[in-house]
Amino acid sequence: MMLTGLDAIPLAEPLTGVGHYTFQLARALADAAPSDEFELVYPSFCPEIDLSGAGLPTNLRAGRIPVGTLGKRWWLVGLPRYARARRLSLFHGTNYEIPLRAPCPTVLTIHDLSAFTHRRTHLPRHAIRQRLRLSLMTRAATEIVTPTEAVRREVLELFRAVDPAKVTAIHEAPREIFRPLARAAAEETLRRLGVGNDFVLAVGTVEPRKNLTTLVEAFEEVARADDERRDGNGEGSRRLTLVVAGREGWLTRGLRARIEASPLRERVRFTGYVSDEDLRALYSACLAFVYPSLYEGFGLPPVEAMSCGACVIASRVAAHREVLGEEAALLVEPEDAAGLARALTTLLGDEGSRLRLSEAGRRRAARFTWARAARETLDVYRRAIEKRASNL
């Protein structure tokens, strides 16, 4: 029997991409390997994680580990001490971190390298810490997982000492809740969130890498043209809006100033962090989902949107080309506001195009499953354990 510990710290706050990855992977691993045991491990200085209503498999548990003064140095002392006492077969750092001196094999997930490639989109202290730490982590890890081949190539380019055989790309997947919802069923959510009938949707933590300033600029152009069309057709009471769902992040002053200066500022709606149920309603009801990120490691929101039948427009970055494909999404250059406006105009003006793209997106999203990700991750675990055993 294998006993695997996974970093549960990303679950101790409202879930975003890494938190969803950690939880979905852990549950899928437990389902895929029922004779093994899995623990979501985190220190007692983190808020308690309540998974009582999550319907966990019996071989998956959360462990909040008591730590004293010395153990608060979690990665250096607390976690290695626990791994040794618990006799973990392997530890999986799901959020860029592993103990540098672990008593067991380790697997490190590197979700993206934006701290290296787009450092100005991060708070300086966070970018500096990650750049310093990650070079150490890549050397210490027994095996490394990335969400795409695009990130795998970047890891090998940036950390040339890393053996290519040690890095495996494993695609992530949308969560099961994300499937189409009838418009009538979504209406209550739209009313509660103050969202109108005709809206363009963006989802994600509000921070510079999401490139929302370019989206606002494109939206202004599209909305003005749409207003003229509606006024000409006697539909003047209905106006296109832009809805942004996600928690407030960092370095947002420039975006806020740009929106405040916009003549359409009243038609840009920030919902804040929303539940998966509300997000499903937004994905299903939007006229188009737009994800113009400057850089992504995988891009879960557009795949979730596809699963709900939304028409997706995304930036033409390496991860999106790999994950979304050219046939299932409209891809535009990240900072080309005019190109983004043209793509939006094409979709909004052609119901047939929206239907074809929606169907292609659902087929594309169905390729990605957590069951497959778990199987491939278990193969990485086995290699890590065999490698560690051969080096003893």
N, C-alpha and C positions, 0 to 999 in steps of 0.2 A: 504493500500500500504506500502511495506517495502522499505526503503531507505538504501542501503548498501554502505559503503565506503571500498575500497580495496587499499592497499599500492601500489602505482605506482612508487615508487623510483627505483625498479629494471628495469623499462622501460626507465630510463633516461640515459642509456649507451647501447652500443651494446649488443643485447640480448644473454644471455646464458641460462642455464637451468631454473633458477628461473624467469628470465624475460619472457621466453616462457610460463612457467607455469602461471604466473600472467595474461598475456594477453589472452591466450587461455581459461583459466578458466573464466575470466571476460566476454568474449564474449559469451561463452557457457551458463553462468548463465543468461545473459540478454535474450538470445534466449529461455531458459527454463522457464523463469518467466517474460513474456512480460508485466504484469500488475505492476511489481515492477521496481524500479529505482536503477541504479548502478553507482557509481562514482569511477574512478581511481584517487586517491588523492595523491598529492605530494606538497612539499613546494617550494616557489619561488627561493630558493637558488640552486635548482637543474636545470640543463639545461631543456629547454622547450621540451616537448614530442610532436612530430608531428604524430598524428594518422589520419590525413585528408584523406589519401588514404587507410585506413585499412578496410573500409566498415563496420563501427560499427553499431550495432542495435540502433534504436532511443532512447532506454531507457538506453544506456550506454554512458557516457561522461567522458572526462578527466578534472580534476580540478586542476589547478596550483594555490596554495593558497598563497597569499601575506603574508609574515611574516616580522615583525620588529625585533629589537634587542632581545627582550624577546622571541618572537615566533620562533626564530632560534633554540631555544631549543625544537625541533620539537616534540619529543616523550613525553617530560615532560609538555610543555606548548602549543606549536603551534597546534598540532593535537587535544589534548583534547578540546582546546578552539573552534576550528573549528567544531568538532563533536557535541559540545553542541549547538553552534549557528545554525548549519545546521540541528540539531535534527536527527542525524543518528540513524537508527534503530539498526545498528550493524556495527562494524568495523572488517575487516579481514586483519590481518597481514600476508601477503603472503611470508615474508622473515625473519622469526624468531623474528620479533619485533612487539610489541603492546604497547600502553600507559599503564603504570602500574596502573594509576588511570584514567580509561576511564569513561565517562558519559553514556556509552551504553555497551551492551554485546560485547564481543570480541572473535574472533576465531583466533587461532595461528597455522600457518603451520610450522612444523619442518621437513625440507627436509632430513636431515641426522644428525648424531651425530659424525661426523668425528673429530670435535674439541676435543671430549672426547676420542674416540676410537683410533684415529690416529693423535694425536696432533703434531707429528713431521713432518707431511706433510703440516702443516700450518705455516705461519709467526707467531712467538711467540706472538706478541701483539694481533693479531686477535684471536688466539686460547684462550688466557687468557680472552679477552673481552667476547667472546661468552660463555665460560664456566661460567663466573660470571653472565652474563645477562640472560642466558637461564634458570637457576634455578629460577630466579625471574619471568620470563615470564610464565613458566609452572604453577606457583601458581596463577598468576594474570588472566590468560586466562579463559574465561567461558567454552570454548571447544577447543580441540586440534585436528589438522588433521596431519596425516603422509601419505607418498606416498605408503607405504607397511606395511604389518603386521610385517615384520622384524624390521623396525624402530619403530613401535608401541611397540613391546616387549622391545626394547632398552630403549625407553622413560620410560616405567614402571619399568625397572630394575634400571635405573640411578636415577630417581626421584620418590622414593618410596612413597612420600606423595601424589602423583597424583592419583586421583580416576580412575581406569581402564575404567569406564563408560564414562569418559570425553574425551577419546582418540579414534579417529576413523581413520582407514586406508582407504584411497581412492586412487585408482590407477590413475596415469596420463596416457597420451595417445600421440601417434604421431600426428603431424600436418597434415592437409589434403593434403598439397603439396607433401608429401612423398608417392609416388607411383612409380611403375617401369617406367623407361624411356628407350626407345630403344637406343641401342649402337650408332647408327648413329646420333641420336639427342644429345647425350652426347659428341660427338667428339670435337665440338667447345670449350666447357668448358675445356676439357682435354688439348687441345692444348694451350689455353690461360693460364692455370695454370702450364703448363710445365710438365704434367703428362703423362707417357708412357702408352702403351697399357695394359701391365700386371702389376698390382700393388695390394698390400695389403694396406688396409685403416685403419687408426685410427682417431677418432674424439673426440674433447674435449679441454678444456683449458689445456695448457701444464703446468702441476704442478705435484708434486711428487706422489700424490694419484693415478694418472692415470697409474703409473707403466710402463712408456714407456722404461725405461732402460731394463727391462726384455724382452719387445717386440723387442728391437733392437738386443739383444743377440740371441733371437730365430730366428729373420729374417736373421741374418748372417748365421746361420747354414742351414736354408732352402734355402737361395739364393745360397750358394756355391753348394749344392747338385743339385739345379735346373740348375745352370750354366753347371755342368758336364753333366746332362741329355740333355740339349739343344745342347751343343757342340757335343755330341755323335750322335744327330739326325740332325746335320747340321743347327741348329737354333741359332747359336752363336751371331747373331746380336740383338736378342731380350733378354732383361734382366729384371728380376723381380725387382721391386722397392717398397719401403715403403713410403706411403704418410701419413702425419699427418696434419689434418685440424683443426684449432682452434687458438685462440689468445694466445699470450705468457702470462703465468701466473707468478708464483713465485717459488723461490728455484729451478731454472732450471740449475744451473751451473754444477752439477754432470752429468746430462743427456747430456748437450752440450759437456762436456769433453769426455764422453764415445763415442759419435758419432764421435768426431774429431779424436779419436784414432782408429776408425774402418777402416779396409781396404775397406769397402763398403760405406764409408761416402758419396760419391757422389751419392749414390742411395737411400739416405734418404731425402725426399723432404718435407719441411714445407711450407704450403700454406698460413699460417696466417688465420685470420677470413674470412670466406666465406659466401656468401649469401645462402639463402635456395635453390634457383634455382641451384647454383653451387653444393651445398651439395647433392641435389637430383641426379645430374649427377654422382658425385663421388660414392655415395651409389650404384647406378644402374650399374656402370661399373666395380667396383672392383672385383677381384677374390675372396676375402674374407675380411670381416670386423672383426677387432680384438679389443677387449675392455678388457684389462687385469687389470682393476682397483683393488687396494688393498681393496677398500671398496666403496659401493654405497648405496644411499638411495632408488633409483629407477633404474636409468640408461636409460635416454631417447634415447641417440644415438643408442644403439643396437636395440631398438624397431623401431626407424626410419629406420634404415638399413634394418631390416626385412620387413618393409612395402614396401621398394623399391626392394625387392627380393634378397638382399644380403645374403650370407652365413655368419653366425655369430659365432665367437669364443669369449668366454668371461670367466672371472674369476669365479670360483666356490665360490661365496660369497652369503650370505643369500638372499639379494635382487634379485640377478640374478637367483637363483634357483626358487624364487617365481614368478618373472616376465617373464623370458625367458623360463623356463621349461627345462627339460633334453632332451625332444624330438625335440625341435625346434632350439637348439643351442648346440655347442660343448663347454662344460664347463671344464676348467682346473684349477689347483691350482694356485693362483695368482703369486707366485714367482718361479714357476717351468718352467724355460725357455726351458728345454728339452721336457717337456710335451707339451708346447705350440708349439714347433717346430714340434713335431709328429702330432699334430692336424692339423697344417697348411699343412704339407706334405700329410696327408691323403686327405684333400680337394683338393689341387692343382693337385694331381695325379689321381683323380677319378671324372670324370664329372658327373657320375650317382649320386654319393654322394652329389655333389654340388646341383644338380637339386632337389633331395629329401629334402635336408635341406632348400633350398630356398623356396620350396612350404610349408613346415612345418612352417617356419618362418613367411610367409605371413598370414597363418591361425592364428598363435598365435598372431601376432600384431593386427589383425582385432578384437580381443576380447576387446581391449582397445579403448574407445572413450571419447572425451571431453563431449559429451552429457550425458553419464552415470556419469562421474565425477561431472558434474554440478548438476544433480539430487540428488546425494548423498550428495554433499556439501550443497545444499538447505535444506536438512533434518537436517544437523548439525546446520545451521543457525536458523532454527525453534526451535530446542532444546535449543540453547543458549538463544534465546529471551524468551522462556517459563521459563527457569531456572532463568533468571534475574528477570522476573516478579514475580515469586513465592518467591524470596528472598527479595523483597522490603517491 
